Amino acid sequence: MRNQFATLDRWLLFAVLLPALLGGLLMAKLDSGIRHWSYDSLLAARGRVPVTNAVVVYLDEESHARLGQSLNEPWKRSLHAALVNRLTDAGAAGIAFDIVFLTNRFAAPEEDAQFAAALKRNGRVVLAAGFHHEAGRTNRDPLMDLPMASLRLANGRRWGHAQMSPSEDQVVRLHPPNYAADNTNKMSLSWRAAELLKAPVTQVTNVEQLVAAAETERWLNYYGPGYHLPRTPFFAALNNNLTDDSFFRDKLVFVGAGTLTKYSGERKDSYRTPFGLFLGDDDGEDKFIAGVEIQATAALNLMRGDWLTRPPSWLERVLVILLGGLIGGGLFRLRPSRASLAAAVALALISVGAYLLFVRAGVWTSWLIPVVQVLVAWLLSISVNAVRLHLHNQVLRQTVSRYLSPKLTEKFSGARAEELLRPGATKHQLTVFFSDIAGFTTVTEGLPPEEFARLMNQYFETAVGQCVFPTDGTVVKFIGDAIFAIWNAPDPQADHAWRACEAALRFRDQAVMEVRGKPLVTRIGLHTGEANVGNFGSRERFDYTAFGESINMASRLEGLNKHLGTLTLMSAVTHSMVGGKFLTRHLGRFVLKGFEKAVEVHELVGRVEDAPKFAELHESFAAGLAAFQSGDRESALVAFEAIAQRWPDDGPTQFYLRTLAELGVGGDAGTGEVELKEK
C-alpha cells in the first residue's frame, strides 16, 4: 500500500504540473482555436454596438439586375461617377471604394473621364489598390497594383490596399496590415479612410511616427454580425426617393461588393463573422460578412479609437503557466466537493474578469486557456483524489478489518474509520475476553518454523473467523498464542456479555486441533467492567486497544482455569448480565494476584439445554462449596471426596480437595475465600 501511495504522489506531482504545462503549450503552439474562441466569445457576449457615422453601399445582386450590369464584367464607371456625385451632393464626409480599378479594358474613355471628374469634384475619395507577392519577395515587401493612371491623377495619392489577413477559419480578426516601413503608400484602405477623416491615430508628423502608429497590432472591434452597419444597395443609393440625403450626410461611405457578388472566376468577397458560432440557423447570411464591411469596421475603429488590443504573448504565456501551477496545486489539496466549488469560483472570476477587461479597457485575452486549465485541473483533482480516497479507505478498511468483524468493518468506514483512528480514548463498559492455549510451549516445542506458522495461522483463523467475528467482537491484539478481544466497543452492543459468552462456547464447538497427537486446549477468561478504549498510537501506527483493571481481571480469570481445571471462567458481573441464558456453575470466591478484594467466579459450562446431564454434579458441588464457604471444612471434605468418587475428572472438585489438604480440617474456619499466590 505504501508503494501505491508513492505512485499516487508521483501522479499528483504530474497532475499539479500538467495544467501549467498545458497552458504553456496552448499559448506556444496549439492555441489558435482556443485563442479565436476567446476573441469571438467576448464579442458575442457584449453583443451589438450602435454605429451612426459610417454606411455601406453594396454592389449586390439586386443592383446588378436593376442597373443592367453583367455578372462577369466590371461595372460601368459612369455608375460609380453618378454615385460619387450623389454622395458629394448629400454631404458625405468621405468615400472609400473597396473596388480595384486596375484596367480600362471594359470601360469607355468617356466613362473614365466622368468618374475622374467626379473624384476630382469630391476630393475626399479613397480608392482600393491591388496587392500581390512575387516569387522571392517577402511578406514585408509586397507589390501594389495602383488604380489606373487617369484615376490616380484625379484623386491624388489617396489609395490603399484592400488586402485582408483572415485566420485559417476564414474570420478576419486583425486590422488589415500596413507596410509603412517599406513605402508610405503601402497603407490599408481602412487606414487611408480614417486618415481622410483626420482620425487622431493617423495624424503623424514623420515617417518614424507613421511606422510606429501604422504597424501596431490592432484587433478588429466588430460592432455586430454581418450587415450590422447601416447599409443600402447601390441602386437605392443613386435614387433620392429611395435613400434620403440624411442617410449619407457627414458619414464615411464605403462602397463594395455584397456577399454574393463577385466577378467570374474570383472568390466571393465574404468571410465568416466572429459571431457565427453563436448565431442560430435562422440568422442565415448574418453568419458571414462582406469584405467592404470589414474595411469599414477597421476604419471606424481607427476613427473612434476603440480597436482591441491584446497583452504581449510572452506575458500571457507566463501568466497562464503560473496560473496553471497555482490552480493545479490548489485544487489537489481540496476534497472533491470543495475542489468543485473552488473550480466554479475560479471559472466565474476568470470569465467575469476577462469580460470586464474587454468592455472597459478594450483588451482581450485568451481567457479560455485558463478555463481549460481549471477544467483539466478540476477533472484531474477529482480523479486523483478519488483514487487517493479509495486507497486511503482501503488502508483504513484493511487496518480496521484486523480488529473488527466484516459487518463492523463495513459500518466503520470513511468518516467513522477516521474517527476511530483519531488518537485519544473514551471510557466504556466492556466485556473482555482473554484466551490462552494450555501448555502451548510444551506442545509446540521443536516444531519447524513453517509448520509452526501454519498451525498458528490456522488456529487464529478459526478463533477469529468462527468465534469472535461472528459475534461482532473486536480483536484488540494477539499476544503470543493468546487472544485479547472486547465487546461493546467501538460499536455499542446492549448484549455484549451474551456475545462474549457465545464466542467462548463457539471455541468449544470447534474441532480440537492436535499437534503430534497432543490436543490444543484453549482456556478463556471473561469479565465485564469499565476500561479506557481508543487509539493509543498515531495515524501512522494504529493501535486500538483497551486499558484498565477490567482487562487484568479477565486475564487473571483465564489463568485461574489452570488451577481449577476448567476451560472458561467468568466474573460475577458478567454472570449477572447473562442471567439464565447459559449453563453456569458457581465456583466460589477468589482473591486473584494483583487484586485485594475477592471476586466471585463462575464456570461457563454450556448451553441451557445441557443442564440435565450436569444437574446432579452441580447440585453436589454446590453443597460442598456452601460447606467450605461457611467454614465447615470437615463437611466440605466429605462432600468433595464423594464427588471425586463419581466424577474423578471434575477439576474444581480436585482443586478444593487440594486446598482442604493444605488448609487442614481443623483450625481457623476462615472466610471461605481462596487466595492465589500465582497467576
Sequence and secondary structure as in RCSB ss.txt:
>XXXX:A:sequence
MRNQFATLDRWLLFAVLLPALLGGLLMAKLDSGIRHWSYDSLLAARGRVPVTNAVVVYLDEESHARLGQSLNEPW
KRSLHAALVNRLTDAGAAGIAFDIVFLTNRFAAPEEDAQFAAALKRNGRVVLAAGFHHEAGRTNRDPLMDLPMAS
LRLANGRRWGHAQMSPSEDQVVRLHPPNYAADNTNKMSLSWRAAELLKAPVTQVTNVEQLVAAAETERWLNYYGP
GYHLPRTPFFAALNNNLTDDSFFRDKLVFVGAGTLTKYSGERKDSYRTPFGLFLGDDDGEDKFIAGVEIQATAAL
NLMRGDWLTRPPSWLERVLVILLGGLIGGGLFRLRPSRASLAAAVALALISVGAYLLFVRAGVWTSWLIPVVQVL
VAWLLSISVNAVRLHLHNQVLRQTVSRYLSPKLTEKFSGARAEELLRPGATKHQLTVFFSDIAGFTTVTEGLPPE
EFARLMNQYFETAVGQCVFPTDGTVVKFIGDAIFAIWNAPDPQADHAWRACEAALRFRDQAVMEVRGKPLVTRIG
LHTGEANVGNFGSRERFDYTAFGESINMASRLEGLNKHLGTLTLMSAVTHSMVGGKFLTRHLGRFVLKGFEKAVE
VHELVGRVEDAPKFAELHESFAAGLAAFQSGDRESALVAFEAIAQRWPDDGPTQFYLRTLAELGVGGDAGTGEVE
LKEK
>XXXX:A:secstr
 HHHHHHHHHHHHHHHHHHHHHHHHIIIII HHHHHHHHHHHHHHH      SEEEEEE HHHHHHHT  TTS  
 HHHHHHHHHHHHHHTBSEEEEEEE    TT  HHHHHHHHHHHHHH  EEEEEEEE  TT  TTS EEE   HH
HHHHHTT EEE    B TTSBB B     TTT TT  BHHHHHHHHTT GGG  SSHHHHHHHHTS  B    SS
TT S EEEHHHHT TTTS GGGTBTSEEEEEE TT   TTS  SEEE TTGGGS GGGGGGGEEEHHHHHHHHHH
HHHHT  BB   HHHHHHHHHHHHHHHHHHHTTS HHHHHHHHHHHHHHHHHHHHHHHHHH B   THHHHHHHH
HHHHHHHHHHHHHHHHHHHHHHHHHHTTS HHHHHHS THHHHHHHSBEEEEEEEEEEEEEETTHHHHHTT  HH
HHHHHHHHHHHHHIIIIIGGGT EEEEEETTEEEEEESSSS  TTHHHHHHHHHHHHHHS   EETTEE  EEEE
EEEEEEEEEE S SSS  EEEESHHHHHHHHHHHHHHHHT SEEEEHHHHHHHTTSEEEEEEEEEE TT SS EE
EEEEEEEGGGHHHHHHHHHHHHHHHHHHHHT HHHHHHHHHHHHHH TT HHHHHHHHHHHHH SSS    SEEE
 S  
